């Protein structure tokens, strides 16, 4: 099990980011859609809409992509590279749901992005092994 960023590793990483982010966004859409409904009425409404099912399908795909990804990279590298999902979700939450990005969250986005870039560069440049 090497730790280099082969085309397959990069492809699985990108798929993981896309389907994990897609799942989170679909669940947010499902939770936002019912408006003032409460209790079981709210849950029945959400279950009747496609967003919750799209989110579930994304999570199944993410699970499979994550397992395949982790079979190719050490866990410590995979988890650090996977942290970019947080950045994608926060940015897309801002764009799609008009969620606020306070200055501290923007700072967090920058720091996580730098961390992922550093880990990616180290893996790519030095092919570290555990």
Buried (B, 14 or more C-beta within 10 A) or exposed (E): EEBBBEEEBBEBBEBBBBBBBBBBBBBBBBEEBBEEEEEEEBEEBBEEBEBBBBBBBBBEBBBBBBEBBBEBBBEEBBEBBBBBBBBBBBBBBBEEEEBEEEEEEEEBBEEBBEBBEEBBEBBBEEEBEE
